Structure formats: C-alpha cells, structure tokens
Amino acid sequence: MGLYATRIVPRLLDLAMRQDILLPYRRRAVAEASGAVLEIGVGSGLNLPLYGAAAASVCAVEPSPELLRMARRRRETARPPVLLLRGRAEHLPCRDGAFATIVSTWTLCSIADPLRALKEMRRVLAPGGRLVFVEHGLAPEARVARWQRRLTPLWQHLAGGCRLDRNIAALIRAAGFAVGALDTGYMKGPKVMTFLYQGWAEA
C-alpha cells in the first residue's frame, strides 16, 4: 500500500467523519449499546466519547494503524474501558457469543467482503444481542442508484475502499440477521453519498 492509502486517506477520513451533521446519527446509534460492546471499524475513535454507563466495555477493531493511533488519543475520553485491536471484520479475533452489542457506523461501505464480515459479527454476538448500525449506501431512486454505480469505481479508489452502491439492509438480512428497526433517508448533501440506513438487528 502506498503513502496515499496508509497516511493521507486516514487523515481525510478523520476530517470527513468529524462533520457536525453526522453527530446526531452517531449519538443515536451509540446510545443503543449496552453490556460488552464490539465496535467494527472504530476509525479515529469518534464514537468512543459517546458511550454511556450502559456499556460495560468496548472492544474496537480497526485495520488501519494510522487510524488506531488517532483512536488511542480519544480513548482517554471514553467512560467504559476500551480495548483497541488491529484487525479486519472478516476475521474477528474474538470468541463466539462474546458481545451483547455490536456497533457499526459508516463501516460496511469499505469492508472488502461485507457478507463475510456480517457473518463473523453474528458469530461473536451473544444470543439476544444486537447489531446497531448507521451506514450509507444504495438509494432507492433508480437515477441516483445508477450514478452511485457509475461513480463507485473512482470513489472506491479515492476514499479508502468506500463503495456508494451497497444495499445495507439486504446485506444484513443475507447474513442471517433479523432487522428489528430500520430508518432510511437522505442527509443533506449530494444524494449519491447521503442515503442512510439506521437501525438495529438481532442474530
């Protein structure tokens, strides 16, 4: 991997994901977390200060060393104890049924094999546990979806593997989860980048 992917992209991602418009979605997702929590793709740690008393602990997985370095700074402001691990969602270094909650915020777009990753999440989720998510992805409007598919090859190259054209709800269901709540809609901004899926699902 070159300098752009290893050093520049992580800084661009941190800057982009710090936008104030995203904070209410983060707060809503993280507020659902309780017990032992696994956060997939912790990035630069922007969710860590938002965990409340209901979260007993947070294990946070991230493949980028540079983003993990940023997350270590934000770990100091987290209420629960936080363990940061370098790893990929497709191969979680965790035992079966270890977590009560899994949190994924703007992560499934950039995982190379999202279906495999979601099956791994099911494996490590305790019976009755929840996957809590907020993700961007494929829009229902045919015109917007066509542009998402056209732009994805270029966008994926520029934005650390991020795809604009994934149907997040369909992927979650295909992995065997039962979706319990799902809100969808556009944020402010270009429609090709701002269609959101937010909710929770059970294994």
TAHU-V939097 format. One record per pair of residues at least 24 apart in sequence whose ideal C-beta (glycine too) atoms are under 7 Angstrom apart, sorted by the first residue. I is the first residue (numbers start at 1). GAP is how many residues later the second one is. D is the distance in Angstrom with one decimal. If there is no record, write none. Layout:
i->I gap->GAP d->D
i->I gap->GAP d->D
This chain:
i->5 gap->155 d->6.9
i->6 gap->60 d->6.4
i->7 gap->59 d->6.1
i->9 gap->151 d->4.4
i->10 gap->54 d->5.3
i->10 gap->56 d->3.9
i->10 gap->57 d->4.8
i->13 gap->30 d->6.4
i->13 gap->147 d->6.1
i->14 gap->30 d->4.1
i->14 gap->56 d->5.9
i->17 gap->26 d->6.3
i->17 gap->29 d->5.8
i->17 gap->89 d->6.6
i->18 gap->28 d->6.5
i->21 gap->166 d->6.2
i->21 gap->167 d->6.3
i->25 gap->109 d->4.7
i->25 gap->171 d->7.0
i->25 gap->173 d->6.2
i->26 gap->24 d->6.0
i->26 gap->79 d->6.0
i->28 gap->170 d->6.9
i->29 gap->74 d->6.2
i->29 gap->76 d->5.6
i->29 gap->103 d->5.2
i->29 gap->104 d->6.9
i->29 gap->105 d->4.8
i->29 gap->169 d->6.8
i->30 gap->73 d->6.4
i->32 gap->69 d->7.0
i->32 gap->98 d->6.8
i->32 gap->100 d->4.4
i->32 gap->168 d->6.0
i->33 gap->68 d->4.5
i->33 gap->70 d->5.5
i->33 gap->99 d->6.2
i->34 gap->66 d->6.0
i->34 gap->67 d->5.7
i->35 gap->65 d->2.9
i->35 gap->66 d->6.0
i->36 gap->62 d->6.6
i->36 gap->63 d->5.0
i->36 gap->64 d->5.3
i->37 gap->62 d->6.4
i->37 gap->64 d->4.8
i->37 gap->66 d->6.2
i->38 gap->56 d->6.7
i->38 gap->61 d->4.3
i->38 gap->64 d->4.8
i->38 gap->86 d->6.4
i->39 gap->64 d->4.6
i->40 gap->49 d->5.1
i->40 gap->62 d->6.4
i->40 gap->64 d->4.6
i->40 gap->67 d->5.3
i->40 gap->81 d->6.8
i->41 gap->48 d->6.8
i->41 gap->63 d->6.7
i->41 gap->66 d->3.4
i->42 gap->29 d->5.4
i->42 gap->42 d->6.9
i->43 gap->24 d->5.1
i->43 gap->28 d->6.9
i->44 gap->26 d->3.7
i->44 gap->27 d->5.6
i->44 gap->30 d->7.0
i->45 gap->25 d->6.2
i->45 gap->26 d->3.2
i->45 gap->29 d->3.4
i->45 gap->30 d->6.3
i->46 gap->28 d->7.0
i->47 gap->56 d->6.7
i->47 gap->58 d->6.2
i->48 gap->26 d->4.8
i->48 gap->27 d->5.8
i->48 gap->29 d->6.7
i->48 gap->30 d->4.2
i->48 gap->34 d->6.0
i->49 gap->25 d->6.3
i->49 gap->28 d->4.3
i->49 gap->29 d->6.1
i->51 gap->27 d->5.9
i->51 gap->28 d->5.7
i->51 gap->29 d->5.5
i->52 gap->27 d->6.6
i->53 gap->26 d->6.5
i->55 gap->25 d->4.6
i->56 gap->24 d->6.2
i->57 gap->24 d->5.1
i->58 gap->24 d->4.7
i->59 gap->24 d->4.8
i->59 gap->26 d->6.6
i->59 gap->35 d->7.0
i->60 gap->24 d->5.3
i->60 gap->25 d->6.9
i->61 gap->24 d->5.1
i->61 gap->26 d->4.7
i->61 gap->28 d->6.6
i->61 gap->31 d->6.6
i->62 gap->24 d->6.6
i->63 gap->24 d->6.6
i->63 gap->25 d->5.1
i->89 gap->28 d->3.6
i->89 gap->31 d->6.2
i->90 gap->26 d->4.7
i->90 gap->27 d->4.9
i->90 gap->30 d->6.2
i->92 gap->28 d->4.7
i->92 gap->32 d->5.5
i->94 gap->30 d->4.5
i->96 gap->27 d->5.6
i->96 gap->28 d->6.4
i->97 gap->27 d->6.8
i->97 gap->28 d->6.9
i->97 gap->29 d->4.6
i->97 gap->30 d->6.8
i->98 gap->26 d->5.2
i->99 gap->25 d->5.6
i->99 gap->26 d->5.8
i->99 gap->27 d->6.3
i->99 gap->30 d->6.2
i->100 gap->26 d->5.5
i->100 gap->29 d->4.9
i->101 gap->28 d->6.1
i->101 gap->29 d->5.5
i->101 gap->31 d->6.1
i->102 gap->29 d->4.7
i->102 gap->30 d->7.0
i->103 gap->29 d->5.2
i->104 gap->27 d->6.8
i->104 gap->29 d->4.6
i->104 gap->31 d->6.8
i->105 gap->29 d->5.0
i->106 gap->28 d->6.9
i->106 gap->29 d->6.2
i->106 gap->30 d->6.4
i->108 gap->27 d->5.0
i->108 gap->58 d->6.6
i->108 gap->60 d->5.9
i->108 gap->63 d->6.7
i->109 gap->26 d->6.4
i->109 gap->27 d->6.1
i->109 gap->28 d->6.5
i->109 gap->53 d->4.8
i->109 gap->54 d->5.3
i->109 gap->57 d->6.0
i->110 gap->50 d->5.8
i->110 gap->51 d->4.3
i->110 gap->52 d->4.6
i->112 gap->49 d->6.8
i->114 gap->52 d->6.6
i->114 gap->57 d->5.3
i->115 gap->56 d->6.1
i->115 gap->59 d->6.0
i->115 gap->60 d->5.9
i->118 gap->53 d->6.2
i->118 gap->54 d->6.2
i->118 gap->57 d->3.5
i->119 gap->56 d->5.1
i->122 gap->53 d->6.0
i->122 gap->54 d->5.6
i->122 gap->55 d->6.6
i->122 gap->81 d->4.6
i->125 gap->78 d->4.7
i->128 gap->74 d->7.0
i->129 gap->74 d->6.4
i->130 gap->70 d->4.8
i->130 gap->71 d->6.9
i->130 gap->72 d->5.8
i->131 gap->46 d->6.1
i->131 gap->69 d->6.5
i->131 gap->70 d->4.8
i->132 gap->68 d->4.9
i->133 gap->64 d->6.9
i->133 gap->65 d->6.9
i->133 gap->66 d->6.6
i->134 gap->62 d->6.4
i->134 gap->64 d->4.3
i->135 gap->33 d->4.5
i->135 gap->62 d->5.1
i->136 gap->57 d->6.6
i->136 gap->58 d->6.6
i->136 gap->59 d->6.2
i->136 gap->60 d->5.5
i->137 gap->29 d->4.5
i->137 gap->30 d->6.1
i->137 gap->31 d->4.3
i->137 gap->58 d->6.4
i->137 gap->60 d->6.0
i->138 gap->27 d->5.2
i->138 gap->28 d->5.9
i->138 gap->29 d->4.5
i->139 gap->52 d->6.2
i->139 gap->56 d->4.0
i->144 gap->47 d->4.8
i->144 gap->48 d->6.1
i->147 gap->45 d->5.0
i->148 gap->44 d->5.1
i->151 gap->41 d->6.0
i->164 gap->28 d->5.8
i->164 gap->29 d->6.4
i->168 gap->29 d->4.2
i->169 gap->28 d->5.6
i->172 gap->29 d->5.3
i->176 gap->27 d->7.0
i->177 gap->24 d->3.8
i->177 gap->25 d->6.6
i->177 gap->26 d->6.1
i->178 gap->24 d->5.1
